[in-house]
């Protein structure tokens, strides 16, 4: 069983920056990929960005050039650095880890972009 603990999030003005962090813990596990998704009420959860075990990062078009997803594999930690935030980025962000064929999720953290 892998547990994911998220931190960060909060309120920021448009154009500002926020950093989300996620740390995985448990026993005897190997993470194949970590990433972040987001979900607005009434909509499906959507992928934001992910980083594979080898270090390759993938970004959805709506965050390319604005977000980065550095990962510290030794610490089982992934960060989502969000820059140039927009009002439409407001929603709940969830950390996700892929352990073999099993997807593990964090509880989510709220990001609000508003003036």
VOBA-1610 file (N, C-alpha, C; in pm, whole numbers, padded with zeros to 5 digits, always signed):
BEGIN
Unk+00085-00119+00000Unk+00000+00000+00000Unk+00089+00125+00000Unk+00061+00215-00091Unk+00136+00339-00103Unk+00046+00454-00061Unk+00098+00538+00024Unk+00025+00657+00065Unk+00090+00780+00002Unk+00006+00870-00045Unk+00053+00994-00104Unk+00008+01112-00019Unk+00103+01195+00018Unk+00072+01312+00098Unk+00107+01436+00018Unk+00008+01521-00002Unk+00025+01642-00082Unk+00040+01763+00010Unk+00109+01862-00040Unk+00119+01990+00030Unk+00127+02100-00073Unk+00102+02221-00026Unk+00101+02336-00116Unk-00041+02373-00151Unk-00058+02447-00256Unk-00190+02493-00292Unk-00225+02621-00217Unk-00346+02668-00241Unk-00391+02790-00175Unk-00444+02891-00275Unk-00438+03016-00234Unk-00491+03126-00314Unk-00377+03208-00373Unk-00390+03241-00500Unk-00288+03321-00568Unk-00356+03410-00670Unk-00296+03522-00698Unk-00351+03613-00799Unk-00316+03564-00939Unk-00396+03601-01037Unk-00363+03566-01176Unk-00223+03614-01212Unk-00149+03526-01280Unk-00011+03556-01315Unk+00089+03512-01211Unk+00040+03471-01096Unk+00128+03430-00987Unk+00172+03286-00998Unk+00243+03241-00895Unk+00299+03105-00893Unk+00262+03033-00764Unk+00254+02902-00776Unk+00234+02814-00662Unk+00312+02686-00685Unk+00346+02620-00576Unk+00415+02492-00585Unk+00340+02387-00505Unk+00313+02276-00570Unk+00252+02162-00503Unk+00358+02053-00488Unk+00354+01986-00375Unk+00448+01876-00352Unk+00372+01751-00311Unk+00428+01637-00347Unk+00366+01510-00315Unk+00475+01410-00280Unk+00458+01346-00166Unk+00555+01245-00123Unk+00486+01112-00104Unk+00546+01009-00160Unk+00493+00874-00148Unk+00563+00800-00036Unk+00486+00724+00040Unk+00544+00642+00146Unk+00475+00508+00149Unk+00540+00412+00212Unk+00486+00277+00220Unk+00601+00181+00236Unk+00578+00058+00200Unk+00683-00042+00214Unk+00697-00122+00086Unk+00820-00143+00046Unk+00853-00229-00067Unk+00775-00194-00193Unk+00794-00075-00242Unk+00726-00037-00365Unk+00823+00030-00460Unk+00791+00021-00588Unk+00866+00090-00693Unk+00767+00171-00774Unk+00792+00298-00779Unk+00702+00386-00852Unk+00746+00395-00997Unk+00655+00367-01087Unk+00686+00373-01230Unk+00663+00511-01289Unk+00572+00586-01227Unk+00544+00721-01274Unk+00473+00797-01164Unk+00493+00927-01163Unk+00420+01014-01071Unk+00370+01133-01150Unk+00260+01188-01104Unk+00208+01302-01177Unk+00097+01372-01101Unk+00037+01466-01170Unk-00071+01546-01113Unk-00188+01551-01210Unk-00304+01537-01155Unk-00428+01554-01231Unk-00511+01659-01159Unk-00615+01704-01223Unk-00704+01800-01158Unk-00847+01771-01198Unk-00936+01813-01110Unk-01077+01784-01133Unk-01163+01895-01079Unk-01248+01947-01165Unk-01346+02047-01126Unk-01480+01977-01109Unk-01558+02023-01015Unk-01687+01963-00986Unk-01770+01951-01114Unk-01822+01830-01137Unk-01906+01808-01254Unk-01831+01770-01380Unk-01697+01768-01369Unk-01616+01733-01485Unk-01529+01613-01452Unk-01479+01549-01557Unk-01390+01436-01537Unk-01252+01484-01493Unk-01184+01396-01418Unk-01048+01429-01379Unk-00958+01428-01503Unk-00872+01528-01513Unk-00786+01537-01629Unk-00638+01542-01587Unk-00556+01479-01669Unk-00413+01480-01644Unk-00357+01619-01667Unk-00265+01659-01581Unk-00196+01787-01597Unk-00054+01762-01647Unk+00019+01680-01573Unk+00157+01649-01608Unk+00199+01522-01537Unk+00297+01453-01594Unk+00346+01331-01533Unk+00494+01315-01566Unk+00565+01244-01478Unk+00705+01216-01502Unk+00727+01067-01483Unk+00793+01005-01580Unk+00817+00862-01576Unk+00940+00830-01493Unk+00954+00702-01461Unk+01066+00658-01376Unk+01200+00700-01434Unk+01210+00699-01567Unk+01336+00736-01631Unk+01362+00886-01634Unk+01262+00965-01595Unk+01279+01109-01590Unk+01208+01186-01699Unk+01151+01117-01796Unk+01079+01186-01904Unk+00951+01248-01850Unk+00931+01375-01879Unk+00813+01447-01833Unk+00719+01475-01950Unk+00591+01465-01923Unk+00489+01494-02023Unk+00392+01597-01968Unk+00350+01689-02051Unk+00261+01795-02009Unk+00142+01805-02103Unk+00026+01832-02046Unk-00089+01862-02130Unk-00070+01999-02192Unk-00133+02019-02306Unk-00110+02143-02381Unk-00146+02267-02300Unk-00248+02257-02215Unk-00293+02376-02145Unk-00199+02422-02035Unk-00093+02345-02007Unk+00005+02388-01905Unk+00146+02397-01961Unk+00165+02359-02085Unk+00299+02363-02143Unk+00354+02506-02140Unk+00479+02516-02097Unk+00542+02647-02088Unk+00511+02720-01958Unk+00417+02669-01881Unk+00380+02736-01755Unk+00412+02648-01632Unk+00392+02519-01644Unk+00412+02428-01532Unk+00534+02340-01559Unk+00602+02302-01453Unk+00706+02201-01462Unk+00685+02099-01351Unk+00739+01978-01371Unk+00714+01868-01278Unk+00844+01799-01242Unk+00927+01862-01161Unk+01050+01797-01118Unk+01020+01683-01020Unk+01099+01580-01030Unk+01080+01464-00943Unk+01212+01427-00875Unk+01203+01396-00747Unk+01318+01344-00672Unk+01289+01196-00647Unk+01341+01111-00734Unk+01311+00969-00725Unk+01362+00908-00595Unk+01475+00955-00547Unk+01532+00899-00425Unk+01442+00924-00305Unk+01370+01035-00309Unk+01280+01071-00198Unk+01135+01040-00230Unk+01109+00980-00346Unk+00971+00950-00387Unk+00883+01075-00379Unk+00936+01183-00427Unk+00866+01311-00422Unk+00852+01368-00562Unk+00738+01426-00588Unk+00717+01498-00713Unk+00659+01635-00681Unk+00705+01734-00754Unk+00661+01871-00733Unk+00594+01922-00860Unk+00492+02002-00845Unk+00431+02069-00959Unk+00453+02219-00939Unk+00543+02275-01015Unk+00570+02418-01010Unk+00479+02486-01112Unk+00389+02567-01062Unk+00289+02630-01147Unk+00318+02778-01156Unk+00345+02826-01276Unk+00371+02967-01301Unk+00266+03024-01395Unk+00259+03153-01400Unk+00163+03222-01488Unk+00023+03164-01472Unk-00020+03152-01351Unk-00149+03090-01324Unk-00264+03175-01376Unk-00367+03105-01418Unk-00486+03168-01474Unk-00608+03130-01391Unk-00712+03206-01405Unk-00835+03177-01331Unk-00885+03035-01363Unk-00869+02993-01486Unk-00917+02860-01526Unk-00834+02746-01468Unk-00723+02778-01403Unk-00646+02675-01333Unk-00704+02644-01195Unk-00804+02720-01156Unk-00867+02700-01025Unk-00939+02567-01022Unk-00900+02480-00931Unk-00964+02352-00912Unk-00887+02273-00807Unk-00926+02149-00788Unk-00855+02060-00695Unk-00752+01978-00773Unk-00632+01975-00722Unk-00523+01901-00785Unk-00492+01775-00705Unk-00475+01665-00777Unk-00451+01535-00714Unk-00317+01478-00759Unk-00241+01431-00663Unk-00118+01360-00693Unk-00153+01215-00727Unk-00079+01160-00823Unk-00102+01022-00863Unk+00031+00951-00878Unk+00036+00828-00830Unk+00155+00745-00847Unk+00113+00613-00910Unk+00190+00567-01005Unk+00163+00440-01071Unk+00264+00338-01021Unk+00212+00238-00951Unk+00296+00132-00897Unk+00257+00004-00968Unk+00336-00038-01065Unk+00295-00149-01150Unk+00169-00109-01225Unk+00063-00187-01207Unk-00064-00156-01272Unk-00161-00088-01177Unk-00113-00051-01061Unk-00199+00009-00960Unk-00178+00160-00955Unk-00287+00233-00962Unk-00283+00378-00950Unk-00321+00419-00809Unk-00236+00499-00748Unk-00260+00549-00613Unk-00284+00699-00621Unk-00376+00747-00540Unk-00413+00888-00545Unk-00397+00954-00410Unk-00361+01081-00413Unk-00365+01162-00293Unk-00505+01214-00270Unk-00524+01286-00161Unk-00658+01334-00126Unk-00696+01462-00199Unk-00600+01528-00261Unk-00628+01648-00335Unk-00597+01775-00256Unk-00560+01878-00329Unk-00534+02007-00268Unk-00592+02116-00357Unk-00656+02214-00294Unk-00726+02319-00368Unk-00629+02428-00413Unk-00644+02466-00538Unk-00572+02581-00594Unk-00677+02680-00642Unk-00666+02802-00596Unk-00760+02908-00635Unk-00682+03025-00691Unk-00715+03061-00814Unk-00650+03174-00880Unk-00753+03284-00895Unk-00734+03390-00818Unk-00834+03496-00816Unk-00770+03625-00768Unk-00821+03735-00818Unk-00774+03864-00772Unk-00863+03916-00659
//
